[in-house]
Amino acid sequence: MRFYILFLFATLVASSLSSEEVQWKSCYKKVLVSAYCPCEICCSKKFSDGLTATGTDAHIKGVAVDPKLIPLNSRIDVPGYGNWILADDIGGAIEGCHIDIRFKTHQEAINWGVKTLKIRVWTKIVGVYKK
């Protein structure tokens, strides 16, 4: 009986999710773009565990943001780095119009340096009901 109720609940949740359409809106922001990697030098020993603030793998491309300015899980287009990159991390030094892009190695982060760029930020709009 429990299995049947659980299955019914999961089916109802899945059907309600499929009735919502996810839309994206975008805007441009001029920001300071620095770089980091998941090493102890960039993240300190405490935060160099290989995971981001949202729990994703810190060894793949991603962006640390100030969530008051750019919501976590937004997608960001950074000229010279990539398009549709996940904003999946935060940092103590990341405040306001400053983002920190993630590289696999410390040398790649150093090579990027610090740049002022115009980025495009994509945020989700959820809840548009379609049936």
N, CA, C and O atoms as a Tinker XYZ file with bonds, in Angstrom:
   524  protein
     1  N      0.818000   -1.197000    0.000000    73     2
     2  CA     0.000000    0.000000    0.000000    64     1     3
     3  C      0.863000    1.263000    0.000000    63     2     4     5
     4  O      0.579000    2.212000   -0.731000    81     3
     5  N      1.928000    1.273000    0.830000    73     3     6
     6  CA     2.811000    2.442000    0.871000    64     5     7
     7  C      3.451000    2.711000   -0.485000    63     6     8     9
     8  O      3.556000    3.857000   -0.922000    81     7
     9  N      3.879000    1.631000   -1.145000    73     7    10
    10  CA     4.497000    1.777000   -2.447000    64     9    11
    11  C      3.523000    2.433000   -3.428000    63    10    12    13
    12  O      3.913000    3.329000   -4.176000    81    11
    13  N      2.278000    2.001000   -3.434000    73    11    14
    14  CA     1.274000    2.541000   -4.327000    64    13    15
    15  C      1.051000    4.031000   -4.051000    63    14    16    17
    16  O      0.953000    4.818000   -4.992000    81    15
    17  N      0.971000    4.427000   -2.785000    73    15    18
    18  CA     0.771000    5.845000   -2.438000    64    17    19
    19  C      1.983000    6.668000   -2.864000    63    18    20    21
    20  O      1.842000    7.763000   -3.408000    81    19
    21  N      3.174000    6.129000   -2.609000    73    19    22
    22  CA     4.390000    6.830000   -3.020000    64    21    23
    23  C      4.430000    6.985000   -4.534000    63    22    24    25
    24  O      4.767000    8.057000   -5.038000    81    23
    25  N      4.087000    5.918000   -5.271000    73    23    26
    26  CA     4.067000    5.968000   -6.728000    64    25    27
    27  C      3.052000    7.000000   -7.216000    63    26    28    29
    28  O      3.348000    7.761000   -8.137000    81    27
    29  N      1.883000    7.037000   -6.626000    73    27    30
    30  CA     0.846000    7.991000   -7.000000    64    29    31
    31  C      1.311000    9.420000   -6.740000    63    30    32    33
    32  O      1.112000   10.299000   -7.579000    81    31
    33  N      1.930000    9.660000   -5.584000    73    31    34
    34  CA     2.448000   10.985000   -5.251000    64    33    35
    35  C      3.524000   11.418000   -6.248000    63    34    36    37
    36  O      3.498000   12.548000   -6.735000    81    35
    37  N      4.471000   10.523000   -6.555000    73    35    38
    38  CA     5.536000   10.837000   -7.517000    64    37    39
    39  C      4.952000   11.148000   -8.891000    63    38    40    41
    40  O      5.430000   12.055000   -9.573000    81    39
    41  N      3.938000   10.418000   -9.301000    73    39    42
    42  CA     3.295000   10.657000  -10.592000    64    41    43
    43  C      2.619000   12.025000  -10.620000    63    42    44    45
    44  O      2.712000   12.746000  -11.613000    81    43
    45  N      1.941000   12.379000   -9.533000    73    43    46
    46  CA     1.279000   13.687000   -9.461000    64    45    47
    47  C      2.286000   14.827000   -9.489000    63    46    48    49
    48  O      2.067000   15.834000  -10.162000    81    47
    49  N      3.382000   14.677000   -8.764000    73    47    50
    50  CA     4.425000   15.706000   -8.754000    64    49    51
    51  C      5.021000   15.853000  -10.145000    63    50    52    53
    52  O      5.184000   16.971000  -10.633000    81    51
    53  N      5.347000   14.739000  -10.790000    73    51    54
    54  CA     5.938000   14.785000  -12.134000    64    53    55
    55  C      4.982000   15.430000  -13.121000    63    54    56    57
    56  O      5.419000   16.209000  -13.969000    81    55
    57  N      3.688000   15.131000  -13.040000    73    55    58
    58  CA     2.743000   15.723000  -13.984000    64    57    59
    59  C      2.561000   17.211000  -13.731000    63    58    60    61
    60  O      2.341000   17.976000  -14.670000    81    59
    61  N      2.651000   17.632000  -12.465000    73    59    62
    62  CA     2.506000   19.066000  -12.186000    64    61    63
    63  C      3.736000   19.826000  -12.663000    63    62    64    65
    64  O      3.626000   20.973000  -13.097000    81    63
    65  N      4.915000   19.193000  -12.586000    73    63    66
    66  CA     6.117000   19.857000  -13.072000    64    65    67
    67  C      6.079000   20.017000  -14.584000    63    66    68    69
    68  O      6.529000   21.033000  -15.115000    81    67
    69  N      5.551000   19.029000  -15.271000    73    67    70
    70  CA     5.521000   19.112000  -16.724000    64    69    71
    71  C      4.503000   20.141000  -17.210000    63    70    72    73
    72  O      4.552000   20.552000  -18.370000    81    71
    73  N      3.579000   20.564000  -16.339000    73    71    74
    74  CA     2.611000   21.562000  -16.758000    64    73    75
    75  C      3.147000   22.983000  -16.592000    63    74    76    77
    76  O      2.498000   23.946000  -16.999000    81    75
    77  N      4.329000   23.111000  -15.994000    73    75    78
    78  CA     4.959000   24.417000  -15.879000    64    77    79
    79  C      5.998000   24.566000  -16.971000    63    78    80    81
    80  O      6.750000   23.638000  -17.268000    81    79
    81  N      6.027000   25.713000  -17.545000    73    79    82
    82  CA     7.009000   25.989000  -18.573000    64    81    83
    83  C      8.093000   26.880000  -17.979000    63    82    84    85
    84  O      7.792000   27.900000  -17.360000    81    83
    85  N      9.329000   26.503000  -18.163000    73    83    86
    86  CA    10.433000   27.320000  -17.681000    64    85    87
    87  C     10.820000   28.291000  -18.782000    63    86    88    89
    88  O     11.088000   27.891000  -19.915000    81    87
    89  N     10.847000   29.544000  -18.443000    73    87    90
    90  CA    11.277000   30.574000  -19.382000    64    89    91
    91  C     12.488000   31.272000  -18.786000    63    90    92    93
    92  O     12.701000   31.239000  -17.574000    81    91
    93  N     13.266000   31.894000  -19.631000    73    91    94
    94  CA    14.465000   32.594000  -19.197000    64    93    95
    95  C     14.372000   34.060000  -19.601000    63    94    96    97
    96  O     13.866000   34.385000  -20.675000    81    95
    97  N     14.856000   34.931000  -18.743000    73    95    98
    98  CA    14.991000   36.334000  -19.115000    64    97    99
    99  C     16.470000   36.670000  -18.981000    63    98   100   101
   100  O     17.182000   36.063000  -18.181000    81    99
   101  N     16.921000   37.626000  -19.757000    73    99   102
   102  CA    18.341000   37.976000  -19.694000    64   101   103
   103  C     18.525000   39.476000  -19.542000    63   102   104   105
   104  O     17.661000   40.277000  -19.900000    81   103
   105  N     19.676000   39.822000  -19.000000    73   103   106
   106  CA    20.072000   41.217000  -18.897000    64   105   107
   107  C     21.591000   41.276000  -18.987000    63   106   108   109
   108  O     22.276000   40.275000  -18.775000    81   107
   109  N     22.101000   42.443000  -19.301000    73   107   110
   110  CA    23.540000   42.641000  -19.382000    64   109   111
   111  C     24.018000   43.391000  -18.151000    63   110   112   113
   112  O     23.330000   44.275000  -17.640000    81   111
   113  N     25.219000   43.022000  -17.675000    73   111   114
   114  CA    25.823000   43.695000  -16.534000    64   113   115
   115  C     27.309000   43.891000  -16.812000    63   114   116   117
   116  O     27.970000   43.015000  -17.370000    81   115
   117  N     27.816000   45.035000  -16.421000    73   115   118
   118  CA    29.249000   45.284000  -16.502000    64   117   119
   119  C     29.836000   44.923000  -15.141000    63   118   120   121
   120  O     29.472000   45.515000  -14.124000    81   119
   121  N     30.750000   43.945000  -15.125000    73   119   122
   122  CA    31.270000   43.419000  -13.867000    64   121   123
   123  C     32.788000   43.239000  -13.914000    63   122   124   125
   124  O     33.394000   43.187000  -14.984000    81   123
   125  N     33.371000   43.146000  -12.744000    73   123   126
   126  CA    34.766000   42.777000  -12.591000    64   125   127
   127  C     34.812000   41.257000  -12.596000    63   126   128   129
   128  O     34.109000   40.611000  -11.819000    81   127
   129  N     35.638000   40.681000  -13.472000    73   127   130
   130  CA    35.715000   39.228000  -13.601000    64   129   131
   131  C     37.107000   38.767000  -13.173000    63   130   132   133
   132  O     38.096000   39.023000  -13.860000    81   131
   133  N     37.169000   38.092000  -12.044000    73   131   134
   134  CA    38.421000   37.489000  -11.586000    64   133   135
   135  C     38.312000   35.982000  -11.790000    63   134   136   137
   136  O     37.296000   35.492000  -12.282000    81   135
   137  N     39.358000   35.245000  -11.412000    73   135   138
   138  CA    39.371000   33.804000  -11.660000    64   137   139
   139  C     39.906000   33.063000  -10.439000    63   138   140   141
   140  O     40.694000   33.597000   -9.658000    81   139
   141  N     39.457000   31.818000  -10.299000    73   139   142
   142  CA    39.949000   30.961000   -9.228000    64   141   143
   143  C     39.908000   29.509000   -9.669000    63   142   144   145
   144  O     39.348000   29.178000  -10.715000    81   143
   145  N     40.501000   28.657000   -8.867000    73   143   146
   146  CA    40.417000   27.205000   -9.062000    64   145   147
   147  C     40.105000   26.586000   -7.706000    63   146   148   149
   148  O     40.152000   27.289000   -6.696000    81   147
   149  N     39.789000   25.295000   -7.649000    73   147   150
   150  CA    39.416000   24.699000   -6.363000    64   149   151
   151  C     40.601000   24.304000   -5.474000    63   150   152   153
   152  O     40.490000   23.366000   -4.684000    81   151
   153  N     41.723000   25.002000   -5.592000    73   151   154
   154  CA    42.892000   24.659000   -4.779000    64   153   155
   155  C     42.866000   25.380000   -3.424000    63   154   156   157
   156  O     42.036000   26.260000   -3.196000    81   155
   157  N     43.776000   25.000000   -2.540000    73   155   158
   158  CA    43.854000   25.609000   -1.207000    64   157   159
   159  C     44.295000   27.068000   -1.274000    63   158   160   161
   160  O     43.942000   27.857000   -0.398000    81   159
   161  N     45.053000   27.432000   -2.285000    73   159   162
   162  CA    45.506000   28.825000   -2.416000    64   161   163
   163  C     44.316000   29.731000   -2.722000    63   162   164   165
   164  O     44.176000   30.799000   -2.128000    81   163
   165  N     43.470000   29.308000   -3.639000    73   163   166
   166  CA    42.319000   30.123000   -4.042000    64   165   167
   167  C     41.156000   30.029000   -3.047000    63   166   168   169
   168  O     40.468000   31.020000   -2.804000    81   167
   169  N     40.940000   28.862000   -2.481000    73   167   170
   170  CA    39.722000   28.617000   -1.693000    64   169   171
   171  C     39.965000   28.381000   -0.211000    63   170   172   173
   172  O     39.002000   28.211000    0.537000    81   171
   173  N     41.179000   28.364000    0.231000    73   171   174
   174  CA    41.590000   28.021000    1.591000    64   173   175
   175  C     41.367000   26.530000    1.825000    63   174   176   177
   176  O     40.603000   25.879000    1.113000    81   175
   177  N     42.028000   26.025000    2.805000    73   175   178
   178  CA    41.931000   24.591000    3.099000    64   177   179
   179  C     40.494000   24.189000    3.447000    63   178   180   181
   180  O     40.047000   23.095000    3.103000    81   179
   181  N     39.785000   25.079000    4.126000    73   179   182
   182  CA    38.419000   24.793000    4.573000    64   181   183
   183  C     37.449000   24.580000    3.403000    63   182   184   185
   184  O     36.542000   23.752000    3.491000    81   183
   185  N     37.645000   25.333000    2.298000    73   183   186
   186  CA    36.687000   25.283000    1.192000    64   185   187
   187  C     37.240000   24.632000   -0.078000    63   186   188   189
   188  O     36.633000   24.748000   -1.143000    81   187
   189  N     38.373000   23.957000    0.022000    73   187   190
   190  CA    38.956000   23.328000   -1.175000    64   189   191
   191  C     38.618000   21.840000   -1.242000    63   190   192   193
   192  O     39.472000   21.011000   -1.554000    81   191
   193  N     37.364000   21.516000   -0.945000    73   191   194
   194  CA    36.924000   20.117000   -0.924000    64   193   195
   195  C     36.427000   19.605000   -2.269000    63   194   196   197
   196  O     36.009000   18.452000   -2.374000    81   195
   197  N     36.468000   20.454000   -3.306000    73   195   198
   198  CA    36.042000   20.019000   -4.630000    64   197   199
   199  C     34.566000   20.211000   -4.904000    63   198   200   201
   200  O     34.066000   19.772000   -5.940000    81   199
   201  N     33.850000   20.869000   -3.979000    73   199   202
   202  CA    32.429000   21.138000   -4.178000    64   201   203
   203  C     32.157000   22.635000   -4.098000    63   202   204   205
   204  O     32.839000   23.364000   -3.377000    81   203
   205  N     31.160000   23.081000   -4.842000    73   203   206
   206  CA    30.758000   24.486000   -4.806000    64   205   207
   207  C     29.694000   24.680000   -3.717000    63   206   208   209
   208  O     29.292000   23.726000   -3.049000    81   207
   209  N     29.257000   25.903000   -3.554000    73   207   210
   210  CA    28.226000   26.211000   -2.559000    64   209   211
   211  C     26.914000   25.484000   -2.847000    63   210   212   213
   212  O     26.146000   25.201000   -1.927000    81   211
   213  N     26.653000   25.180000   -4.121000    73   211   214
   214  CA    25.424000   24.467000   -4.475000    64   213   215
   215  C     25.638000   22.960000   -4.567000    63   214   216   217
   216  O     24.707000   22.221000   -4.887000    81   215
   217  N     26.854000   22.502000   -4.288000    73   215   218
   218  CA    27.137000   21.072000   -4.290000    64   217   219
   219  C     27.592000   20.501000   -5.613000    63   218   220   221
   220  O     27.707000   19.283000   -5.746000    81   219
   221  N     27.856000   21.349000   -6.600000    73   219   222
   222  CA    28.332000   20.845000   -7.893000    64   221   223
   223  C     29.848000   20.638000   -7.852000    63   222   224   225
   224  O     30.523000   21.095000   -6.930000    81   223
   225  N     30.361000   19.953000   -8.849000    73   223   226
   226  CA    31.789000   19.643000   -8.954000    64   225   227
   227  C     32.580000   20.926000   -9.236000    63   226   228   229
   228  O     32.351000   21.598000  -10.242000    81   227
   229  N     33.504000   21.252000   -8.346000    73   227   230
   230  CA    34.289000   22.481000   -8.492000    64   229   231
   231  C     35.406000   22.353000   -9.527000    63   230   232   233
   232  O     36.167000   23.299000   -9.728000    81   231
   233  N     35.514000   21.209000  -10.179000    73   231   234
   234  CA    36.548000   21.036000  -11.192000    64   233   235
   235  C     36.028000   21.264000  -12.612000    63   234   236   237
   236  O     36.762000   21.079000  -13.583000    81   235
   237  N     34.764000   21.665000  -12.730000    73   235   238
   238  CA    34.226000   22.015000  -14.038000    64   237   239
   239  C     33.937000   23.509000  -14.071000    63   238   240   241
   240  O     33.875000   24.161000  -13.028000    81   239
   241  N     33.763000   24.047000  -15.269000    73   239   242
   242  CA    33.500000   25.484000  -15.409000    64   241   243
   243  C     32.307000   25.905000  -14.574000    63   242   244   245
   244  O     31.316000   25.181000  -14.473000    81   243
   245  N     32.410000   27.073000  -13.985000    73   243   246
   246  CA    31.326000   27.623000  -13.191000    64   245   247
   247  C     31.670000   29.041000  -12.776000    63   246   248   249
   248  O     32.759000   29.538000  -13.061000    81   247
   249  N     30.738000   29.681000  -12.105000    73   247   250
   250  CA    30.915000   31.075000  -11.719000    64   249   251
   251  C     30.484000   31.272000  -10.274000    63   250   252   253
   252  O     29.427000   30.799000   -9.857000    81   251
   253  N     31.319000   31.979000   -9.516000    73   251   254
   254  CA    30.953000   32.400000   -8.164000    64   253   255
   255  C     30.379000   33.807000   -8.275000    63   254   256   257
   256  O     30.950000   34.674000   -8.936000    81   255
   257  N     29.246000   34.018000   -7.620000    73   255   258
   258  CA    28.534000   35.296000   -7.724000    64   257   259
   259  C     28.115000   35.786000   -6.344000    63   258   260   261
   260  O     28.164000   35.049000   -5.360000    81   259
   261  N     27.705000   37.037000   -6.301000    73   259   262
   262  CA    27.028000   37.583000   -5.136000    64   261   263
   263  C     25.547000   37.300000   -5.361000    63   262   264   265
   264  O     24.938000   37.917000   -6.235000    81   263
   265  N     24.947000   36.382000   -4.594000    73   263   266
   266  CA    23.553000   36.006000   -4.872000    64   265   267
   267  C     22.545000   37.138000   -4.668000    63   266   268   269
   268  O     21.389000   37.010000   -5.071000    81   267
   269  N     22.965000   38.246000   -4.047000    73   267   270
   270  CA    22.068000   39.403000   -3.932000    64   269   271
   271  C     21.960000   40.128000   -5.272000    63   270   272   273
   272  O     20.971000   40.813000   -5.531000    81   271
   273  N     22.977000   39.977000   -6.123000    73   271   274
   274  CA    22.976000   40.626000   -7.433000    64   273   275
   275  C     22.617000   39.645000   -8.556000    63   274   276   277
   276  O     21.841000   39.977000   -9.452000    81   275
   277  N     23.188000   38.437000   -8.500000    73   275   278
   278  CA    22.940000   37.404000   -9.512000    64   277   279
   279  C     22.507000   36.145000   -8.776000    63   278   280   281
   280  O     23.293000   35.579000   -8.017000    81   279
   281  N     21.275000   35.695000   -8.984000    73   279   282
   282  CA    20.801000   34.505000   -8.269000    64   281   283
   283  C     21.618000   33.255000   -8.606000    63   282   284   285
   284  O     22.040000   33.067000   -9.747000    81   283
   285  N     21.835000   32.400000   -7.595000    73   283   286
   286  CA    22.474000   31.112000   -7.856000    64   285   287
   287  C     21.621000   30.342000   -8.858000    63   286   288   289
   288  O     20.402000   30.509000   -8.904000    81   287
   289  N     22.259000   29.514000   -9.645000    73   287   290
   290  CA    21.653000   28.705000  -10.710000    64   289   291
   291  C     21.255000   29.523000  -11.935000    63   290   292   293
   292  O     20.603000   29.002000  -12.839000    81   291
   293  N     21.641000   30.798000  -11.974000    73   291   294
   294  CA    21.499000   31.565000  -13.209000    64   293   295
   295  C     22.529000   31.025000  -14.193000    63   294   296   297
   296  O     23.446000   30.301000  -13.804000    81   295
   297  N     22.380000   31.371000  -15.444000    73   295   298
   298  CA    23.363000   31.021000  -16.472000    64   297   299
   299  C     24.009000   32.323000  -16.926000    63   298   300   301
   300  O     23.337000   33.348000  -17.045000    81   299
   301  N     25.309000   32.281000  -17.177000    73   299   302
   302  CA    26.047000   33.499000  -17.485000    64   301   303
   303  C     26.879000   33.292000  -18.742000    63   302   304   305
   304  O     27.543000   32.268000  -18.901000    81   303
   305  N     26.835000   34.271000  -19.624000    73   303   306
   306  CA    27.705000   34.304000  -20.802000    64   305   307
   307  C     28.854000   35.249000  -20.481000    63   306   308   309
   308  O     28.639000   36.440000  -20.260000    81   307
   309  N     30.084000   34.714000  -20.455000    73   307   310
   310  CA    31.274000   35.509000  -20.149000    64   309   311
   311  C     32.168000   35.511000  -21.388000    63   310   312   313
   312  O     32.709000   34.468000  -21.753000    81   311
   313  N     32.333000   36.663000  -22.042000    73   311   314
   314  CA    33.189000   36.716000  -23.227000    64   313   315
   315  C     34.597000   36.184000  -22.939000    63   314   316   317
   316  O     35.236000   36.590000  -21.969000    81   315
   317  N     35.067000   35.273000  -23.790000    73   315   318
   318  CA    36.388000   34.697000  -23.634000    64   317   319
   319  C     36.436000   33.505000  -22.693000    63   318   320   321
   320  O     37.487000   32.879000  -22.552000    81   319
   321  N     35.323000   33.177000  -22.044000    73   319   322
   322  CA    35.286000   32.044000  -21.109000    64   321   323
   323  C     34.253000   31.010000  -21.527000    63   322   324   325
   324  O     34.546000   29.815000  -21.563000    81   323
   325  N     33.053000   31.460000  -21.841000    73   323   326
   326  CA    32.026000   30.521000  -22.281000    64   325   327
   327  C     30.632000   31.077000  -22.124000    63   326   328   329
   328  O     30.419000   32.094000  -21.464000    81   327
   329  N     29.684000   30.392000  -22.743000    73   327   330
   330  CA    28.285000   30.785000  -22.689000    64   329   331
   331  C     27.491000   29.791000  -21.855000    63   330   332   333
   332  O     27.801000   28.601000  -21.806000    81   331
   333  N     26.461000   30.312000  -21.203000    73   331   334
   334  CA    25.505000   29.496000  -20.472000    64   333   335
   335  C     26.187000   28.747000  -19.322000    63   334   336   337
   336  O     25.871000   27.588000  -19.054000    81   335
   337  N     27.127000   29.423000  -18.647000    73   335   338
   338  CA    27.883000   28.842000  -17.542000    64   337   339
   339  C     27.060000   28.995000  -16.260000    63   338   340   341
   340  O     26.487000   30.057000  -16.015000    81   339
   341  N     27.000000   27.959000  -15.457000    73   339   342
   342  CA    26.189000   27.938000  -14.249000    64   341   343
   343  C     26.792000   28.794000  -13.134000    63   342   344   345
   344  O     27.970000   28.662000  -12.804000    81   343
   345  N     25.970000   29.671000  -12.564000    73   343   346
   346  CA    26.350000   30.419000  -11.365000    64   345   347
   347  C     26.061000   29.504000  -10.181000    63   346   348   349
   348  O     24.931000   29.443000   -9.695000    81   347
   349  N     27.093000   28.792000   -9.719000    73   347   350
   350  CA    26.891000   27.736000   -8.728000    64   349   351
   351  C     27.703000   27.899000   -7.454000    63   350   352   353
   352  O     27.748000   26.989000   -6.626000    81   351
   353  N     28.343000   29.047000   -7.290000    73   351   354
   354  CA    29.201000   29.216000   -6.127000    64   353   355
   355  C     29.125000   30.646000   -5.618000    63   354   356   357
   356  O     28.701000   31.554000   -6.334000    81   355
   357  N     29.538000   30.832000   -4.378000    73   355   358
   358  CA    29.642000   32.162000   -3.779000    64   357   359
   359  C     31.028000   32.263000   -3.169000    63   358   360   361
   360  O     31.720000   31.255000   -3.026000    81   359
   361  N     31.430000   33.445000   -2.816000    73   359   362
   362  CA    32.732000   33.610000   -2.190000    64   361   363
   363  C     32.723000   34.816000   -1.278000    63   362   364   365
   364  O     31.962000   35.761000   -1.487000    81   363
   365  N     33.571000   34.778000   -0.267000    73   363   366
   366  CA    33.627000   35.872000    0.690000    64   365   367
   367  C     34.021000   37.196000    0.069000    63   366   368   369
   368  O     33.579000   38.251000    0.524000    81   367
   369  N     34.848000   37.153000   -0.967000    73   367   370
   370  CA    35.311000   38.388000   -1.606000    64   369   371
   371  C     34.447000   38.784000   -2.802000    63   370   372   373
   372  O     34.719000   39.791000   -3.455000    81   371
   373  N     33.410000   37.998000   -3.092000    73   371   374
   374  CA    32.563000   38.262000   -4.253000    64   373   375
   375  C     31.347000   39.050000   -3.785000    63   374   376   377
   376  O     30.400000   38.487000   -3.235000    81   375
   377  N     31.385000   40.356000   -4.012000    73   375   378
   378  CA    30.283000   41.224000   -3.609000    64   377   379
   379  C     29.962000   42.197000   -4.724000    63   378   380   381
   380  O     30.853000   42.710000   -5.401000    81   379
   381  N     28.680000   42.439000   -4.905000    73   379   382
   382  CA    28.241000   43.419000   -5.895000    64   381   383
   383  C     28.587000   42.999000   -7.311000    63   382   384   385
   384  O     28.405000   41.842000   -7.690000    81   383
   385  N     29.082000   43.940000   -8.082000    73   383   386
   386  CA    29.374000   43.726000   -9.512000    64   385   387
   387  C     30.730000   43.062000   -9.702000    63   386   388   389
   388  O     31.611000   43.608000  -10.365000    81   387
   389  N     30.888000   41.892000   -9.122000    73   387   390
   390  CA    32.133000   41.130000   -9.202000    64   389   391
   391  C     31.759000   39.656000   -9.301000    63   390   392   393
   392  O     30.994000   39.149000   -8.481000    81   391
   393  N     32.295000   38.975000  -10.299000    73   391   394
   394  CA    32.112000   37.526000  -10.398000    64   393   395
   395  C     33.488000   36.878000  -10.439000    63   394   396   397
   396  O     34.487000   37.529000  -10.747000    81   395
   397  N     33.525000   35.607000  -10.131000    73   395   398
   398  CA    34.771000   34.850000  -10.088000    64   397   399
   399  C     34.553000   33.587000  -10.913000    63   398   400   401
   400  O     33.759000   32.726000  -10.535000    81   399
   401  N     35.255000   33.474000  -12.037000    73   399   402
   402  CA    35.075000   32.303000  -12.893000    64   401   403
   403  C     36.057000   31.212000  -12.477000    63   402   404   405
   404  O     37.160000   31.500000  -12.013000    81   403
   405  N     35.646000   29.960000  -12.646000    73   403   406
   406  CA    36.405000   28.832000  -12.134000    64   405   407
   407  C     37.142000   28.089000  -13.248000    63   406   408   409
   408  O     36.583000   27.788000  -14.303000    81   407
   409  N     38.408000   27.808000  -12.978000    73   407   410
   410  CA    39.248000   27.015000  -13.872000    64   409   411
   411  C     39.685000   25.741000  -13.152000    63   410   412   413
   412  O     39.596000   25.652000  -11.927000    81   411
   413  N     40.157000   24.759000  -13.917000    73   411   414
   414  CA    40.619000   23.503000  -13.324000    64   413   415
   415  C     41.933000   23.675000  -12.576000    63   414   416   417
   416  O     42.145000   23.055000  -11.534000    81   415
   417  N     42.825000   24.524000  -13.111000    73   415   418
   418  CA    44.150000   24.651000  -12.507000    64   417   419
   419  C     44.419000   26.079000  -12.042000    63   418   420   421
   420  O     43.822000   27.040000  -12.528000    81   419
   421  N     45.325000   26.182000  -11.096000    73   419   422
   422  CA    45.701000   27.481000  -10.551000    64   421   423
   423  C     46.356000   28.350000  -11.633000    63   422   424   425
   424  O     46.119000   29.556000  -11.696000    81   423
   425  N     47.178000   27.729000  -12.478000    73   423   426
   426  CA    47.861000   28.488000  -13.529000    64   425   427
   427  C     46.872000   29.089000  -14.522000    63   426   428   429
   428  O     47.064000   30.217000  -14.975000    81   427
   429  N     45.819000   28.355000  -14.866000    73   427   430
   430  CA    44.798000   28.899000  -15.764000    64   429   431
   431  C     44.112000   30.115000  -15.131000    63   430   432   433
   432  O     43.824000   31.096000  -15.815000    81   431
   433  N     43.859000   30.043000  -13.846000    73   431   434
   434  CA    43.232000   31.172000  -13.142000    64   433   435
   435  C     44.154000   32.382000  -13.134000    63   434   436   437
   436  O     43.710000   33.510000  -13.347000    81   435
   437  N     45.426000   32.148000  -12.889000    73   435   438
   438  CA    46.407000   33.248000  -12.914000    64   437   439
   439  C     46.488000   33.851000  -14.312000    63   438   440   441
   440  O     46.530000   35.072000  -14.461000    81   439
   441  N     46.510000   33.006000  -15.330000    73   439   442
   442  CA    46.596000   33.497000  -16.713000    64   441   443
   443  C     45.403000   34.371000  -17.080000    63   442   444   445
   444  O     45.557000   35.314000  -17.857000    81   443
   445  N     44.214000   34.084000  -16.543000    73   443   446
   446  CA    43.041000   34.907000  -16.832000    64   445   447
   447  C     43.229000   36.310000  -16.281000    63   446   448   449
   448  O     42.957000   37.298000  -16.964000    81   447
   449  N     43.693000   36.390000  -15.045000    73   447   450
   450  CA    43.880000   37.693000  -14.405000    64   449   451
   451  C     42.557000   38.279000  -13.939000    63   450   452   453
   452  O     41.672000   37.565000  -13.467000    81   451
   453  N     42.442000   39.593000  -14.081000    73   451   454
   454  CA    41.229000   40.315000  -13.693000    64   453   455
   455  C     40.848000   41.225000  -14.851000    63   454   456   457
   456  O     41.692000   41.943000  -15.388000    81   455
   457  N     39.573000   41.193000  -15.234000    73   455   458
   458  CA    39.092000   41.979000  -16.377000    64   457   459
   459  C     37.742000   42.597000  -16.041000    63   458   460   461
   460  O     36.976000   42.049000  -15.249000    81   459
   461  N     37.467000   43.721000  -16.639000    73   459   462
   462  CA    36.127000   44.289000  -16.566000    64   461   463
   463  C     35.440000   43.955000  -17.879000    63   462   464   465
   464  O     35.917000   44.321000  -18.953000    81   463
   465  N     34.300000   43.248000  -17.780000    73   463   466
   466  CA    33.595000   42.775000  -18.972000    64   465   467
   467  C     32.098000   43.009000  -18.851000    63   466   468   469
   468  O     31.548000   43.144000  -17.758000    81   467
   469  N     31.467000   43.050000  -20.004000    73   467   470
   470  CA    30.002000   43.085000  -20.059000    64   469   471
   471  C     29.538000   41.647000  -20.229000    63   470   472   473
   472  O     29.829000   41.014000  -21.244000    81   471
   473  N     28.812000   41.126000  -19.233000    73   471   474
   474  CA    28.341000   39.751000  -19.273000    64   473   475
   475  C     26.824000   39.744000  -19.491000    63   474   476   477
   476  O     26.140000   40.745000  -19.283000    81   475
   477  N     26.335000   38.601000  -19.910000    73   475   478
   478  CA    24.888000   38.423000  -20.037000    64   477   479
   479  C     24.446000   37.407000  -18.999000    63   478   480   481
   480  O     25.009000   36.315000  -18.909000    81   479
   481  N     23.451000   37.764000  -18.225000    73   479   482
   482  CA    22.946000   36.907000  -17.158000    64   481   483
   483  C     21.550000   36.425000  -17.524000    63   482   484   485
   484  O     20.665000   37.223000  -17.832000    81   483
   485  N     21.364000   35.109000  -17.486000    73   483   486
   486  CA    20.074000   34.477000  -17.773000    64   485   487
   487  C     19.502000   33.946000  -16.468000    63   486   488   489
   488  O     20.150000   33.150000  -15.787000    81   487
   489  N     18.299000   34.375000  -16.110000    73   487   490
   490  CA    17.631000   33.875000  -14.905000    64   489   491
   491  C     16.313000   33.213000  -15.288000    63   490   492   493
   492  O     15.671000   33.584000  -16.270000    81   491
   493  N     15.927000   32.221000  -14.485000    73   491   494
   494  CA    14.712000   31.446000  -14.758000    64   493   495
   495  C     13.474000   32.211000  -14.305000    63   494   496   497
   496  O     13.473000   32.901000  -13.286000    81   495
   497  N     12.428000   32.062000  -15.099000    73   495   498
   498  CA    11.080000   32.485000  -14.708000    64   497   499
   499  C     10.266000   31.199000  -14.729000    63   498   500   501
   500  O     10.053000   30.622000  -15.795000    81   499
   501  N      9.813000   30.747000  -13.580000    73   499   502
   502  CA     9.100000   29.475000  -13.471000    64   501   503
   503  C      7.654000   29.748000  -13.069000    63   502   504   505
   504  O      7.357000   30.723000  -12.379000    81   503
   505  N      6.786000   28.885000  -13.507000    73   503   506
   506  CA     5.413000   28.959000  -13.037000    64   505   507
   507  C      4.401000   29.367000  -14.094000    63   506   508   509
   508  O      3.238000   29.605000  -13.769000    81   507
   509  N      4.811000   29.451000  -15.334000    73   507   510
   510  CA     3.863000   29.747000  -16.404000    64   509   511
   511  C      3.062000   28.477000  -16.658000    63   510   512   513
   512  O      3.611000   27.487000  -17.142000    81   511
   513  N      1.793000   28.492000  -16.342000    73   511   514
   514  CA     0.959000   27.294000  -16.429000    64   513   515
   515  C      0.503000   27.071000  -17.860000    63   514   516   517
   516  O     -0.069000   27.960000  -18.491000    81   515
   517  N      0.764000   25.869000  -18.364000    73   515   518
   518  CA     0.310000   25.489000  -19.714000    64   517   519
   519  C     -0.331000   24.122000  -19.634000    63   518   520   521
   520  O      0.229000   23.203000  -19.036000    81   519
   521  N     -1.463000   23.985000  -20.210000    73   519   522
   522  CA    -2.113000   22.676000  -20.243000    64   521   523
   523  C     -2.746000   22.454000  -21.592000    63   522   524
   524  O     -3.348000   21.406000  -21.826000    81   523
